[in-house]
Amino acid sequence: MDVVTLGESMVLFTPDTEGPLRYVSGFHKTIGGAESNLAIALTRLGHQTGWISRLGNDEFGLFVRNFIRGEGVDTSNVTFDEELPTAVFFKEKPAAGDPKIYYYRKLSAASELSPDDLNEEYIKQAAFLHVTGITPALSDTCKQTVLEAIRLAKANGLKVVFDPNLRLKLWSEQEAAKTLMEIAALSDIVLPGIDEGELMTGHEQEKKIAEELLENGSDVVVVKLGSSGAYYATRREADYVEGYKVERIIDTVGAGDGFAAGFLSGQLRGWTLAESVKLGNRIGAYALTVSGDVEGYPFWHQVDTEQANKEILR
């Protein structure tokens, strides 16, 4: 296996029309979750991925599992809870700007993830462990599960990739900053957005954010800069990589997970950091062009034939 990830995925209801949800009567049902987004995107790019989670033993839980499994992600380490439900969330589409998100995930099955849900033999198969800052915000047991997964990964020679994926609806800024920095210190690669980096380090500028995270213990830091691309840094090198121009942005949700998938795909292929960041920018750009969390992620043959990518492909 190339990448194992863990976290909550939910049923996503997207309205058929724009405007406040109180006036919406029709919805489209799909799934959403940062970790499964990444696993699906990587699978489409030709990699083997596994997703660890808990779902309610209900129709929504079966729908989420079947959807993710249908994308080629291994779901053999997903547990079905007989008592707690699968979480759901809703998007609200304004006439302009990013969608509003409404979560219904308190006391969900995934919020009861615990270290007992981890299988060391399963994790040790992979080259990378991917975790986000969403999971530790769900509960104390979820935080302990993330820390234990990192410990198991380190003990078995995996590289740990951490995407802060800040969700301030789940916890306070102070608690988030403390926990995210704690996890970043244990991670080999950290992929913050510029706003997440500022919250974590107190610095507004991407170079300062990267320096602080490197001093904190990480080996590679990539700060996502939106349409401007990204800035990457190690203790030996640092540079900017331009973003891709998207003529018409449909939905921003899932773009950061697409970036992480593209970056990891490059690393799994043995590419340089600059090449990997460029591929991350490209996959993130794909995600912006389609409504939904995963619907815009391309398959490798699509990326391979894109003229815009020819200069980085080998």
N, C-alpha and C positions, 0 to 999 in steps of 0.2 A: 504494500500500500504506500502511496505517496504522502498523503495528508490525512490525519485524523482530526476532527474538530468536535466540540461539544457545546450544547446550548439549547435554548428553547426555540421551537418553531410553532407558529400559530396559524389558525385559519384567518385569512384576510378577506374582508368584505369591502369591495371597491364600488362606490355608487355609480349608477348609470348616467347620472346628470350632475352638473355643477351646483354648488350652493350649499347652504347649511343642511346637515343631515336630517333635521326635523322636517324638511320638505322633500326628502328623497324617499321613494317607495320601492325602487329596484336596485339590486346589488349583484355584482359578479363575485363568485367565490373562488379564491385561490389560496396560496399559502405565502407566508413571509417569515423571515428569521435570518439574522445576519450570518449565522454559522452554516445553515443549510444553503443559503444563497451562495456562499463561497464554495461549498462542496459541489453544488450543481454546476457552477461556472467552471470549476477545475475539471470536472468530469467531461463537460463539453469540449474542453481544450485537450482532452486525451489522457487525463490522469486518473489514477485510482484513488478514491476518497471514501472515508467512513465517517459517519455521524453518530454521536452518542447523545442520548436524550431520554426523557420520560414523556409519555403522552397519556391522556386519559383513555381508558378502555371504552371508548364511545365512537360514534360515527365520525366525529371530527378528527379524532385521533387516528382512525383507520385511513381517513382521507389524506391527512398530512403524511403518514408513513408511506402510503401507496404512491403519492405524488413524488416524494423524494426518492423512493426506491425505483420508481419508473424512470427517473432521470439517470439511473445507473449508479447512484450512491449506495454504499453498503449500509444497511440499517439493522444488521444482526445484533447490535448492542443497544437497541432502543427497547426500553421497558414500558409495558402498559400498566397503568395504575388503575386499580379496581374502584377507588373511592374518589380521587380528585379528577377534575375535568381537564380537557384540552383548552388552552387559552385561545381567545379570539381578539381581533382588533379591526378597527374601521378606519378607512381614509375618508377625509372630506376634501373635495376638490374645489378650491376657490377659482374664481375667474382668471386670476393671475397669481403667480408665485408658487411656492412649495405647498404640498398638501398638508393638512392638519391630521394628526394621528390620535386616535382614541383607543387606549389599551383596556382590555378586560382580562387581566392575567394574574390578579391576586389570588393566592391559594390554588394556583394551577398545579397540574401534575409535575411540570418541569421545575416549579419553585421548590419541590421537595427532592431535587437531585442531591445525592450524597456521595461521599467517597466510595461507599459500598457498590455504587453503580459502575465503577471503573474496573476494567479487566486489563491487567498489566500485559498479558500475552497479546491482547488485541492492539494496545497502544504501541507496543514495541515493534510491530510490523512496519510502522510508518517511518518516513524520513523527517516529517515535520508534524508538530502538534500546533494547531491553531486555536487560540482562545480570544474572547472579546471581553470588554468591560461591561457588557450587558449581563452576563450570567452572574457575576458576583453581586450585582445590584439586586437580584431577585430574592435572596435570602442568605442567612449565614451559612447554611449547609451548602448552598450553591457556591459561595465563596470558598469554602473548604474543599469542595470538589475540584474547583479550578486549581487551587494550590497543590492538591494531591496529584492531579493530572500532570502538572508541571514537574513535580518531583519525580514521578514515574518516567516522564519523558527524558529528563536529565539523566536519570539512572541508566537509561537504555540508549543514550547517545543521540536522541532526537534533537533537532533544533526547534526552539519554541518561538512562534510568531504571535505577536500580541497586537490586536487592533482595538484601541480604547473604545470606539463606538459609543460615545457618551450618550446617555439617556437620562436627562435631569428630571424627567417625570418619575423616575424610579428611586432617586436618592438625592441628598443635598450636595451642593458643590464641594463643601469641605470634606464630606465622607468620600465622595467620588475621587477627588484629587489625591487623598491619602491612599486609597486602595489601588487606584490606577498606577500610581508611582511604585507601590509595593510590587505589583505584578510586573510592571515594566522592568524593574531591577532584576527580576528572575528570567527575563525573556532575552533571547538572542537578537530578535528583530522586532522593532516597534514601528507601527504605521499610524501615527496620529494625524488627524486633520489639524489645520492651523489653530482653530478655536479650542480643540481638545488639548493641543500642546500648550496653549496659553493657560488653560485651567490647571493643567498638571504641573507646569513649571513656574508659572508666574511671568514668563517672558512672552512678548508679543511678536518678536521677530523669529523667523524660522531657523536661522543659524544659531541663535541663542537657545531655542528650544532643543535643537539637535545636540548642542554641546552639553546641555544640562542632562539630557537622557543618556548620553554616552557616559558622562561622569557618574550617573546613577547605576550603571552596570550593563547597559545594552551594548551590543557590538555593531549593530546597523540601525540607523534611524532614517525613516523616509517620512517627510512632512508633506501631506497632500495640500496643494494650493489651489484647488478648484480648477477653473479654466486656465489658470497660469501654468498648470502642470504640477511638478513636485520638486522638492529639494531633498537629496539624500546625502548622508554623511556617515563615515566611519572614523576611526582614529587615524586613518592614513589618507583618506580621500574624501572629497565633497564636491558636489556640483548640482546644477539645476538641469531639469529635463522639461522641455516645453510640452504643454498639453495639446490635445487635438481640438480643432474648432468644430463645434456642433452647431449646425445652422438653426435647428429647431429642437429645443429641449421639451420633451413630453413629460418626463417624470424623473426626479432626481433620486428617488429611493432605490437603493441597490447599487448605486454607482461606486460608493466606497468599497463595498464587498467585491465588486467587479475589479476594481483596482488591485485589491489584495490578491485576488485569484490570478490576475495577469502577472503581477510581480512574482508570485510563487511559481507560476508556470515557467517563467524565465529562469528562476533559480534552479528548478528541477531539470531544466534543459541544459544547465551549465553555463548560462549566459552571464555576462558581467552585470554589475549593479545598474549601470546606466541603461543597458539593453532591457533589463527586467523592469525597471521603472517605466521605460517607454512603452513596453507591452502593457503594463498596468494602466497607464494613461489611456491606451487604446481600448482596452476592455471596459474600463469605466465609461468611456465615451459611448460605446455601444449601448450601455445600459440606459443612457439618458434619452435614447430615441424611441423608447417603447414604454407604455404604461405597465406597471407591475414590478415586482421585486426581481424576478428571474427571467422574465419573458424576453428581455433584450440581449441576454448573454449569447455570444456567438459560438459556433462550433469551430474547431481548429481549421478545418478546410476553408471556412469563410475568412478567417484571419490570414491564413497562408496565401490566399489569392488576392488579398487587398494590396493594391499598389502602394498605398501609404505605409505599409509595413515592410516592403521589400528590403529596405536598407538595414533592418535589424534581424531579418531571418537568415538562418544558415542552412 
